């Protein structure tokens, strides 16, 4: 059976290009006992993947050259050798970028998005929504009336984080990369305020202007100069949630920037990074709460869906350039 896969051809130098990827024709491998054959329906495109393409920060999570890239996938079971799944089941898992994927039953879970599209298992009810939910509730622990500052506020994670903050009673300020995105988070998502960082001359003064009472909870997806400025305005006992560092993913040298330790000490602040997989045993809890909020109309969500398996590299580069509003997703079949 004919198949296609997308592999990492070379480690990008700075911003990735389509030449760093290769679309290979291949065949579907044999299905093992306790395995399934999955027809890929949707592929998640996420900023963290750029960090896994880095020669600078190589570790056991780094993508290997000439091997399929791996990420969140939703697909349909077309053949099953396990009692766990039947033909026609919709499943999700962290799997290779292939049109048809062979996986063991324990590597995937049935998609339960209820009345929402199955692609939501990769976005609002998947890695994006759960990152926002656990980051805010477990690290941020916001109190009513506090100021929540969110970077990449119109993205898949940031848009959810801001809305969850509003539900929990925060004054929410977002940072976006265009006027259109500022309008989106304020008018459609209900953020109290937002600004376009590309129009800013003095970031410290801008943060002070939009957060005059200081920052109590900082949900950071970006790092870089925005993080540096925000850290100078954190309040006593602030909580800083480090979800991503997209401004550094294309760095060819380790970045040198302001040291924040003295600020954390003087403000008795907590700064914690996390990966959503840290909370995998509680995913069901998170999904149930997100579904409840969505059913009540308290959370709106947007997916930026691009058709065509071959467009994965282009969509990935576009996402790094901030072209998407909401979660970037590829529709394969």
TORKE-25085 format. One record per residue (C-alpha): residue number from 1; residue in three letters; x, y, z. Coordinates in steps of 0.05 Angstrom, whole numbers. Each point is the difference from the previous one (the first is absolute). Layout:
% residues N
<NUM, 'ALA', <X, Y, Z>>;
...
% end
This chain:
% residues 333
<1, 'UNK', <0, 0, 0>>;
<2, 'UNK', <29, 67, -21>>;
<3, 'UNK', <16, 52, 53>>;
<4, 'UNK', <35, 67, 9>>;
<5, 'UNK', <40, 26, 59>>;
<6, 'UNK', <34, 66, 17>>;
<7, 'UNK', <70, -4, 28>>;
<8, 'UNK', <50, 52, 26>>;
<9, 'UNK', <52, 5, -54>>;
<10, 'UNK', <46, 49, 36>>;
<11, 'UNK', <2, 39, 65>>;
<12, 'UNK', <-24, 71, -16>>;
<13, 'UNK', <48, 59, 6>>;
<14, 'UNK', <-43, 55, 28>>;
<15, 'UNK', <-70, 2, -29>>;
<16, 'UNK', <-16, -68, -33>>;
<17, 'UNK', <-11, -5, -74>>;
<18, 'UNK', <-38, -52, -41>>;
<19, 'UNK', <68, -27, -22>>;
<20, 'UNK', <11, -25, 71>>;
<21, 'UNK', <-56, -51, -11>>;
<22, 'UNK', <-11, -56, -48>>;
<23, 'UNK', <-64, -35, -22>>;
<24, 'UNK', <16, -73, -13>>;
<25, 'UNK', <-41, -53, -35>>;
<26, 'UNK', <-1, -65, 39>>;
<27, 'UNK', <-45, -58, 15>>;
<28, 'UNK', <-41, -18, 62>>;
<29, 'UNK', <38, -48, 46>>;
<30, 'UNK', <-31, -63, 28>>;
<31, 'UNK', <-49, 8, 58>>;
<32, 'UNK', <27, -35, 63>>;
<33, 'UNK', <-41, -41, 48>>;
<34, 'UNK', <-36, 50, 46>>;
<35, 'UNK', <9, 53, -53>>;
<36, 'UNK', <-44, 43, -44>>;
<37, 'UNK', <4, 33, -69>>;
<38, 'UNK', <-22, 72, 3>>;
<39, 'UNK', <-20, 45, -57>>;
<40, 'UNK', <23, 70, 20>>;
<41, 'UNK', <-55, 52, -1>>;
<42, 'UNK', <32, 59, 36>>;
<43, 'UNK', <71, 20, 20>>;
<44, 'UNK', <17, 50, 55>>;
<45, 'UNK', <51, 54, -17>>;
<46, 'UNK', <33, 27, 63>>;
<47, 'UNK', <56, 49, 18>>;
<48, 'UNK', <35, -49, 47>>;
<49, 'UNK', <18, -43, -60>>;
<50, 'UNK', <51, 53, -21>>;
<51, 'UNK', <38, -13, 65>>;
<52, 'UNK', <4, -74, -19>>;
<53, 'UNK', <34, 19, -66>>;
<54, 'UNK', <59, 34, 33>>;
<55, 'UNK', <73, -22, -3>>;
<56, 'UNK', <14, 51, 55>>;
<57, 'UNK', <-43, -35, 52>>;
<58, 'UNK', <6, -73, -20>>;
<59, 'UNK', <-30, -50, 49>>;
<60, 'UNK', <-42, -63, -2>>;
<61, 'UNK', <-59, 42, -24>>;
<62, 'UNK', <37, 27, -62>>;
<63, 'UNK', <-28, -24, -66>>;
<64, 'UNK', <48, -46, -37>>;
<65, 'UNK', <19, 17, -72>>;
<66, 'UNK', <-33, -41, -55>>;
<67, 'UNK', <-52, -25, 49>>;
<68, 'UNK', <-74, 20, 0>>;
<69, 'UNK', <-17, 61, 42>>;
<70, 'UNK', <-47, -18, 57>>;
<71, 'UNK', <-57, 39, 30>>;
<72, 'UNK', <-73, -1, 18>>;
<73, 'UNK', <-44, -37, -49>>;
<74, 'UNK', <-74, -18, -5>>;
<75, 'UNK', <-19, -57, -45>>;
<76, 'UNK', <-48, -55, -17>>;
<77, 'UNK', <15, -73, 14>>;
<78, 'UNK', <-4, -38, -66>>;
<79, 'UNK', <25, -67, 27>>;
<80, 'UNK', <9, -25, 71>>;
<81, 'UNK', <37, -59, 30>>;
<82, 'UNK', <-21, 17, 70>>;
<83, 'UNK', <-64, -5, 40>>;
<84, 'UNK', <11, 72, 23>>;
<85, 'UNK', <-23, 30, -66>>;
<86, 'UNK', <-46, -15, -57>>;
<87, 'UNK', <0, 21, -73>>;
<88, 'UNK', <-29, 70, -4>>;
<89, 'UNK', <22, 23, 69>>;
<90, 'UNK', <29, 71, 2>>;
<91, 'UNK', <64, 2, 40>>;
<92, 'UNK', <55, 50, 20>>;
<93, 'UNK', <72, -7, 20>>;
<94, 'UNK', <72, 26, -9>>;
<95, 'UNK', <17, -34, -65>>;
<96, 'UNK', <44, 8, -63>>;
<97, 'UNK', <-20, 47, -56>>;
<98, 'UNK', <-26, -53, -47>>;
<99, 'UNK', <-64, -6, -41>>;
<100, 'UNK', <-10, -70, 29>>;
<101, 'UNK', <30, -16, 68>>;
<102, 'UNK', <11, -67, 33>>;
<103, 'UNK', <-1, 4, 76>>;
<104, 'UNK', <-9, -45, 60>>;
<105, 'UNK', <-67, 6, 35>>;
<106, 'UNK', <31, 30, 62>>;
<107, 'UNK', <29, 58, -41>>;
<108, 'UNK', <-68, 30, -16>>;
<109, 'UNK', <-66, 18, 34>>;
<110, 'UNK', <-71, 4, -25>>;
<111, 'UNK', <-20, 71, -17>>;
<112, 'UNK', <-56, 25, 44>>;
<113, 'UNK', <-15, 71, -21>>;
<114, 'UNK', <-75, -10, 8>>;
<115, 'UNK', <-36, 51, -42>>;
<116, 'UNK', <63, 33, -27>>;
<117, 'UNK', <43, -16, -62>>;
<118, 'UNK', <50, -57, 9>>;
<119, 'UNK', <56, 50, -16>>;
<120, 'UNK', <-15, 31, 68>>;
<121, 'UNK', <38, -59, 30>>;
<122, 'UNK', <62, 36, -25>>;
<123, 'UNK', <-21, 70, 19>>;
<124, 'UNK', <-53, 25, 48>>;
<125, 'UNK', <-8, -69, 33>>;
<126, 'UNK', <71, -23, -14>>;
<127, 'UNK', <71, 25, 10>>;
<128, 'UNK', <-18, 74, -7>>;
<129, 'UNK', <-60, 1, 46>>;
<130, 'UNK', <31, -46, 51>>;
<131, 'UNK', <65, 40, 1>>;
<132, 'UNK', <-40, 63, 15>>;
<133, 'UNK', <-43, -35, 52>>;
<134, 'UNK', <54, -32, 41>>;
<135, 'UNK', <48, 58, -8>>;
<136, 'UNK', <-51, 49, 27>>;
<137, 'UNK', <-33, -43, 54>>;
<138, 'UNK', <61, -38, 26>>;
<139, 'UNK', <56, 52, -6>>;
<140, 'UNK', <-35, 67, -8>>;
<141, 'UNK', <-54, -13, 52>>;
<142, 'UNK', <-33, 67, -14>>;
<143, 'UNK', <-43, 37, 50>>;
<144, 'UNK', <-59, 43, -18>>;
<145, 'UNK', <21, 71, -18>>;
<146, 'UNK', <72, -17, -17>>;
<147, 'UNK', <33, 20, -65>>;
<148, 'UNK', <17, -55, -49>>;
<149, 'UNK', <50, 17, -55>>;
<150, 'UNK', <1, -47, -60>>;
<151, 'UNK', <49, -1, -58>>;
<152, 'UNK', <-18, -29, -69>>;
<153, 'UNK', <-71, 14, 23>>;
<154, 'UNK', <-33, -16, -67>>;
<155, 'UNK', <34, -68, -6>>;
<156, 'UNK', <-28, -68, 16>>;
<157, 'UNK', <25, 0, 72>>;
<158, 'UNK', <0, 74, 17>>;
<159, 'UNK', <-72, 10, -23>>;
<160, 'UNK', <-23, -55, 47>>;
<161, 'UNK', <43, 24, 58>>;
<162, 'UNK', <-29, 70, -4>>;
<163, 'UNK', <-72, -25, -2>>;
<164, 'UNK', <12, -47, 59>>;
<165, 'UNK', <29, 59, 37>>;
<166, 'UNK', <-64, 40, -13>>;
<167, 'UNK', <-43, -58, 25>>;
<168, 'UNK', <41, 0, 64>>;
<169, 'UNK', <-10, 75, 10>>;
<170, 'UNK', <65, 30, -26>>;
<171, 'UNK', <12, 65, -36>>;
<172, 'UNK', <32, -28, -64>>;
<173, 'UNK', <50, 36, -44>>;
<174, 'UNK', <26, -33, -64>>;
<175, 'UNK', <59, 11, -46>>;
<176, 'UNK', <-11, -13, -74>>;
<177, 'UNK', <38, 8, -66>>;
<178, 'UNK', <-51, 39, -41>>;
<179, 'UNK', <-58, 49, 8>>;
<180, 'UNK', <-47, -54, -27>>;
<181, 'UNK', <21, -46, 57>>;
<182, 'UNK', <-9, 55, 51>>;
<183, 'UNK', <-71, 10, -24>>;
<184, 'UNK', <-12, -75, 1>>;
<185, 'UNK', <21, -11, 73>>;
<186, 'UNK', <-37, 62, 25>>;
<187, 'UNK', <-64, -3, -40>>;
<188, 'UNK', <-10, -75, -9>>;
<189, 'UNK', <37, -31, 59>>;
<190, 'UNK', <-16, 53, 52>>;
<191, 'UNK', <71, 21, 21>>;
<192, 'UNK', <-3, 65, 39>>;
<193, 'UNK', <57, 30, -41>>;
<194, 'UNK', <55, -18, -49>>;
<195, 'UNK', <54, 31, -42>>;
<196, 'UNK', <40, -13, -63>>;
<197, 'UNK', <73, -9, 20>>;
<198, 'UNK', <24, 17, -70>>;
<199, 'UNK', <-24, 71, 10>>;
<200, 'UNK', <36, 9, 66>>;
<201, 'UNK', <62, 44, 7>>;
<202, 'UNK', <10, -6, 75>>;
<203, 'UNK', <-23, -68, 25>>;
<204, 'UNK', <9, 15, 74>>;
<205, 'UNK', <-42, 63, -4>>;
<206, 'UNK', <-53, -36, -41>>;
<207, 'UNK', <-6, -57, 51>>;
<208, 'UNK', <-6, 52, 55>>;
<209, 'UNK', <-54, 36, -39>>;
<210, 'UNK', <-43, -62, -11>>;
<211, 'UNK', <14, -30, 70>>;
<212, 'UNK', <1, 62, 45>>;
<213, 'UNK', <-14, -43, 62>>;
<214, 'UNK', <57, -48, -18>>;
<215, 'UNK', <-3, -73, -22>>;
<216, 'UNK', <-23, -54, 48>>;
<217, 'UNK', <-1, -59, -49>>;
<218, 'UNK', <43, -1, -63>>;
<219, 'UNK', <-15, -55, -51>>;
<220, 'UNK', <60, 2, -47>>;
<221, 'UNK', <2, -34, -68>>;
<222, 'UNK', <53, 45, -30>>;
<223, 'UNK', <60, 20, 44>>;
<224, 'UNK', <48, 52, -27>>;
<225, 'UNK', <-8, 76, 9>>;
<226, 'UNK', <-74, -5, 19>>;
<227, 'UNK', <17, -48, 56>>;
<228, 'UNK', <57, 46, 23>>;
<229, 'UNK', <-47, 60, 3>>;
<230, 'UNK', <-56, -38, 34>>;
<231, 'UNK', <46, -27, 54>>;
<232, 'UNK', <15, 71, 22>>;
<233, 'UNK', <-74, 11, 15>>;
<234, 'UNK', <-17, -63, 39>>;
<235, 'UNK', <-34, 9, 68>>;
<236, 'UNK', <17, -30, 67>>;
<237, 'UNK', <-13, -75, -2>>;
<238, 'UNK', <-10, 0, -76>>;
<239, 'UNK', <-3, -66, -37>>;
<240, 'UNK', <35, -7, -67>>;
<241, 'UNK', <-22, -58, -44>>;
<242, 'UNK', <52, -18, -52>>;
<243, 'UNK', <-38, -37, -54>>;
<244, 'UNK', <43, 18, -61>>;
<245, 'UNK', <58, 42, -25>>;
<246, 'UNK', <-17, 9, -73>>;
<247, 'UNK', <44, 62, -7>>;
<248, 'UNK', <61, -43, 13>>;
<249, 'UNK', <-16, -63, -40>>;
<250, 'UNK', <38, 26, -61>>;
<251, 'UNK', <61, 24, 39>>;
<252, 'UNK', <66, -28, -26>>;
<253, 'UNK', <35, 19, 65>>;
<254, 'UNK', <-23, -5, 72>>;
<255, 'UNK', <-34, 66, 15>>;
<256, 'UNK', <30, 48, 51>>;
<257, 'UNK', <-51, 43, 36>>;
<258, 'UNK', <-19, 32, 66>>;
<259, 'UNK', <8, -45, 61>>;
<260, 'UNK', <-67, -6, 36>>;
<261, 'UNK', <23, -34, 65>>;
<262, 'UNK', <4, 65, 39>>;
<263, 'UNK', <-69, 19, -23>>;
<264, 'UNK', <-28, -67, 22>>;
<265, 'UNK', <33, 8, 68>>;
<266, 'UNK', <-22, 72, 13>>;
<267, 'UNK', <-72, -16, -21>>;
<268, 'UNK', <-3, -69, 32>>;
<269, 'UNK', <-24, -23, -68>>;
<270, 'UNK', <-8, -70, -29>>;
<271, 'UNK', <25, -15, -71>>;
<272, 'UNK', <-14, -69, -26>>;
<273, 'UNK', <5, -34, -67>>;
<274, 'UNK', <-41, -61, -19>>;
<275, 'UNK', <-20, -49, -54>>;
<276, 'UNK', <-72, -19, -8>>;
<277, 'UNK', <20, -74, 3>>;
<278, 'UNK', <17, 13, 73>>;
<279, 'UNK', <-75, -2, 13>>;
<280, 'UNK', <-19, -58, -46>>;
<281, 'UNK', <-33, -39, 57>>;
<282, 'UNK', <-48, 58, 9>>;
<283, 'UNK', <-17, 13, -73>>;
<284, 'UNK', <-71, -26, 9>>;
<285, 'UNK', <-12, 50, 56>>;
<286, 'UNK', <26, 57, -43>>;
<287, 'UNK', <-41, -20, -61>>;
<288, 'UNK', <-64, -5, 41>>;
<289, 'UNK', <10, 69, 29>>;
<290, 'UNK', <16, 31, -68>>;
<291, 'UNK', <-62, -33, -31>>;
<292, 'UNK', <-43, 28, 56>>;
<293, 'UNK', <26, 71, -10>>;
<294, 'UNK', <-9, -6, -75>>;
<295, 'UNK', <-71, -26, 7>>;
<296, 'UNK', <-15, 61, 43>>;
<297, 'UNK', <27, 46, -53>>;
<298, 'UNK', <58, 24, 44>>;
<299, 'UNK', <54, -23, -48>>;
<300, 'UNK', <3, 15, -75>>;
<301, 'UNK', <51, -34, -44>>;
<302, 'UNK', <29, 7, -70>>;
<303, 'UNK', <38, -50, -41>>;
<304, 'UNK', <41, 21, -60>>;
<305, 'UNK', <-9, -61, -44>>;
<306, 'UNK', <42, -11, -63>>;
<307, 'UNK', <-15, -56, -48>>;
<308, 'UNK', <52, -49, -26>>;
<309, 'UNK', <52, -45, 32>>;
<310, 'UNK', <54, 30, -44>>;
<311, 'UNK', <-14, 69, 31>>;
<312, 'UNK', <25, -20, 69>>;
<313, 'UNK', <69, 34, -8>>;
<314, 'UNK', <-30, 64, -29>>;
<315, 'UNK', <-52, 2, 56>>;
<316, 'UNK', <54, -11, 52>>;
<317, 'UNK', <42, 58, -27>>;
<318, 'UNK', <-62, 44, -5>>;
<319, 'UNK', <-17, -15, 72>>;
<320, 'UNK', <70, 21, 23>>;
<321, 'UNK', <-10, 65, -39>>;
<322, 'UNK', <-66, 13, 36>>;
<323, 'UNK', <-45, -9, -60>>;
<324, 'UNK', <-53, -40, 38>>;
<325, 'UNK', <-56, 24, 46>>;
<326, 'UNK', <-16, -57, 47>>;
<327, 'UNK', <27, -70, -6>>;
<328, 'UNK', <37, -21, -63>>;
<329, 'UNK', <-26, -66, -26>>;
<330, 'UNK', <10, -40, -64>>;
<331, 'UNK', <-59, -39, -30>>;
<332, 'UNK', <28, -61, -35>>;
<333, 'UNK', <-62, -39, -21>>;
% end
